[in-house]
């Protein structure tokens, strides 16, 4: 019997001649979506002690840009909307405290990811519940909380974590009232807009929330247009939209805007 002829090992992207004379081209490797650009703040900071909030380093353990799992669990990386919101809190919190007579603020972060914004809120002496979904995200976020605990405790802040699934929202009453609910870079695709609005309606229900802050980096006009068109249909009011680059240089971003939102019944009050 004639000996079997082994097929050659395909070379990536190189045309091959098979034993039967056929010429084939192996498929090209899948193209990964790149999230890196030259103005990205998540390239500027490594979060190894170089990001300072209220005079203290905020340290984060994050997945690298090329991480396979971070392309699925996007909250394992830090994003520009969260970084900008952390910086914005250094202005926002003192003003909110003045308006509240110095009473400590209570906040909730939706889709917290690494926790950069919520941890900054706690570094400024406030109380925050970080929330996201999935066991992997929970473990990663709680690890970031633990490694920054000494810093926010010294400032008088407190941090806890709760799982909150926007498509299966828990009972609202158990969370209590919030002075501010915030999120960063959570509507980067059109499919996330309506679930996020569901979550906002949830937070202003029951015990309620005085104000909502959304820090959003514009990646496509469709998701922005859908959000701005739909928000009023949910009984919410955008009171202002802040361009962050002129306000927060060097840590503002030309494509990051912060929306101040309230339930219609509470608009123009604090």
C-alpha positions in Angstrom: 0.0 0.0 0.0 1.2 3.5 -0.8 2.3 5.5 2.2 -0.1 8.3 3.2 1.1 11.8 2.4 0.7 14.2 5.3 -0.8 17.5 4.5 1.5 20.5 5.0 1.0 22.7 8.0 -0.7 25.9 6.8 1.3 29.0 7.1 -0.6 32.1 8.3 -1.8 34.2 5.4 0.4 32.2 2.8 -1.2 30.4 -0.1 -0.7 26.6 0.2 -0.6 23.8 -2.5 -2.4 20.8 -1.1 -1.4 17.1 -2.0 -4.3 16.9 -4.5 -3.0 20.0 -6.3 -5.6 22.5 -4.9 -4.4 25.9 -3.9 -5.9 27.3 -0.7 -5.4 30.4 1.4 -5.7 29.9 5.2 -8.1 32.3 6.9 -6.6 35.5 8.3 -6.6 35.8 12.1 -9.6 37.7 13.5 -9.1 41.4 13.8 -9.3 42.7 17.3 -11.0 46.0 17.9 -8.5 48.6 19.1 -9.5 51.0 22.0 -6.2 52.9 22.1 -5.8 56.4 20.7 -3.1 59.0 21.3 -5.4 61.1 23.5 -6.5 58.3 25.7 -6.1 59.0 29.4 -5.9 55.3 30.2 -2.6 55.4 28.3 -1.4 58.4 30.2 -1.9 56.8 33.6 -0.7 53.3 34.7 -2.5 53.5 38.1 0.6 52.2 39.9 0.8 55.3 42.1 0.8 58.0 39.4 -2.9 58.9 39.7 -3.4 61.2 42.7 -6.8 62.0 44.2 -7.0 64.4 47.2 -3.2 64.1 47.7 -3.2 60.2 47.8 -2.3 57.7 45.1 -5.2 55.6 43.8 -3.9 52.2 42.7 -5.7 49.9 40.4 -5.1 46.4 39.1 -6.3 46.2 35.5 -6.1 44.0 32.5 -3.7 45.1 29.7 -5.2 46.3 26.4 -4.3 43.1 24.7 -6.1 40.9 27.3 -8.5 38.4 25.8 -10.9 38.4 28.8 -11.0 42.3 28.8 -12.5 42.2 25.3 -15.4 40.4 26.9 -15.4 41.7 30.4 -14.7 45.4 29.6 -14.9 46.4 33.2 -11.5 44.9 33.8 -9.9 47.9 32.2 -10.0 51.5 33.2 -11.8 53.9 30.7 -11.5 57.6 30.0 -15.0 58.4 31.1 -14.2 57.0 34.6 -10.9 58.8 34.8 -12.5 62.1 33.9 -15.3 61.5 36.4 -12.8 60.8 39.2 -11.2 64.2 38.4 -14.6 65.9 38.2 -15.4 64.8 41.7 -12.6 66.9 43.0 -14.7 69.9 42.0 -18.2 68.5 42.4 -18.0 67.0 45.9 -16.9 70.3 47.7 -19.8 72.1 46.0 -22.3 69.4 46.8 -21.2 69.4 50.4 -21.7 73.1 50.7 -25.2 72.7 49.3 -25.9 70.0 51.8 -24.5 71.9 54.8 -21.5 69.6 55.0 -23.4 66.4 55.4 -21.5 63.4 54.0 -22.8 62.4 50.5 -24.0 58.9 49.8 -23.4 57.6 46.2 -24.0 54.7 44.0 -21.9 53.9 40.9 -23.6 51.9 38.2 -21.3 49.7 36.0 -18.3 50.6 38.1 -15.7 48.3 36.5 -12.4 48.9 38.1 -14.0 51.4 40.5 -11.9 54.4 39.6 -14.7 57.0 39.9 -16.3 55.5 43.0 -13.0 55.1 44.8 -12.2 58.8 44.0 -15.5 59.7 45.5 -14.5 57.8 48.7 -11.0 59.4 48.7 -12.9 62.7 49.1 -14.5 61.4 52.3 -17.9 60.2 51.0 -19.8 56.9 51.1 -20.3 54.8 48.0 -21.7 51.5 46.8 -19.9 50.2 43.7 -22.1 48.0 41.5 -21.5 45.8 38.4 -22.3 42.2 37.3 -20.5 38.9 37.2 -18.2 37.0 39.6 -15.1 37.9 37.7 -15.9 41.6 37.9 -16.8 41.4 41.6 -13.5 39.8 42.5 -11.5 42.3 40.5 -13.3 45.3 41.9 -13.2 44.1 45.5 -9.5 43.6 45.1 -9.1 47.2 44.0 -11.2 48.3 47.0 -9.0 46.4 49.3 -5.7 47.8 48.1 -7.0 51.4 48.4 -8.8 50.9 51.7 -6.3 52.7 54.0 -6.4 55.8 51.8 -10.2 56.2 51.7 -10.6 55.3 55.4 -8.2 58.0 56.4 -10.3 60.5 54.4 -13.5 59.3 56.2 -14.8 57.5 53.1 -16.4 54.1 52.9 -16.8 51.7 50.0 -18.9 48.5 49.5 -19.8 46.4 46.5 -23.2 45.1 45.3 -24.1 43.2 42.2 -26.7 45.1 40.2 -27.9 43.6 36.9 -29.7 46.3 34.8 -31.8 43.6 33.1 -32.9 42.0 36.4 -32.9 44.9 38.9 -33.2 44.0 42.6 -35.6 45.5 45.1 -34.9 49.2 45.3 -35.7 49.8 49.0 -32.8 47.7 50.3 -30.3 50.3 48.9 -31.8 53.4 50.5 -31.6 56.9 49.3 -28.7 58.4 47.4 -27.4 62.0 47.0 -25.8 61.1 43.7 -25.8 58.1 41.3 -23.0 58.1 38.7 -21.6 56.1 35.9 -18.7 56.4 33.4 -18.5 55.0 29.8 -21.5 52.7 30.2 -23.4 53.5 27.0 -20.6 53.0 24.5 -23.0 50.9 22.3 -26.6 51.5 21.3 -27.7 48.3 22.9 -26.7 49.5 26.3 -28.8 52.7 26.3 -32.2 51.3 27.2 -30.9 49.0 30.0 -29.0 51.9 31.4 -32.2 54.1 31.3 -34.0 51.3 33.1 -31.4 51.4 35.8 -31.8 55.2 36.1 -35.5 54.9 36.5 -34.9 52.3 39.2 -32.5 54.5 41.1 -34.9 57.5 41.2 -37.8 55.3 42.3 -38.6 54.4 45.9 -36.1 56.1 48.3 -34.9 58.1 45.3 -31.7 59.9 44.2 -31.1 63.6 44.2 -28.9 63.7 41.1 -27.4 61.5 38.4 -24.0 62.1 36.7 -23.1 60.3 33.5 -19.6 60.7 32.2 -19.6 59.6 28.5 -16.9 59.4 25.9 -18.4 59.8 22.4 -17.5 56.9 20.3 -20.5 56.8 18.0 -23.2 59.5 17.4 -26.0 56.9 17.3 -25.8 55.9 21.0 -25.5 59.6 22.1 -28.5 60.5 20.0 -30.6 57.6 21.3 -29.7 58.5 24.9 -30.5 62.2 24.6 -33.7 61.5 22.7 -34.9 58.8 25.2 -33.9 60.3 28.5 -36.9 62.7 28.7 -39.3 59.9 27.7 -38.3 58.3 31.0 -39.3 61.2 33.2 -35.7 62.4 33.5 -34.2 65.9 32.8 -30.7 66.7 31.5 -30.0 69.9 33.4 -26.5 70.5 31.9 -24.0 68.8 29.7 -20.4 69.7 30.7 -17.5 69.7 28.2 -14.6 68.4 30.3 -11.6 69.4 28.2 -11.7 73.2 29.0 -12.7 72.5 32.6 -10.3 69.8 33.7 -7.2 70.2 31.7 -4.9 68.3 31.6 -7.3 65.5 32.6 -10.3 66.6 30.7 -11.0 65.0 27.3 -12.4 66.6 24.1 -14.7 63.6 23.6 -15.8 63.2 27.2 -18.9 65.0 28.4 -20.6 64.9 31.8 -24.4 64.9 32.0 -26.2 66.2 35.1 -29.6 64.5 35.3 -32.5 64.6 37.7 -35.9 63.1 37.9 -38.4 65.6 36.6 -40.1 66.0 40.0 -36.7 67.0 41.5 -35.3 69.2 38.7 -33.7 72.5 39.8 -33.6 71.4 43.5 -30.9 69.9 45.6 
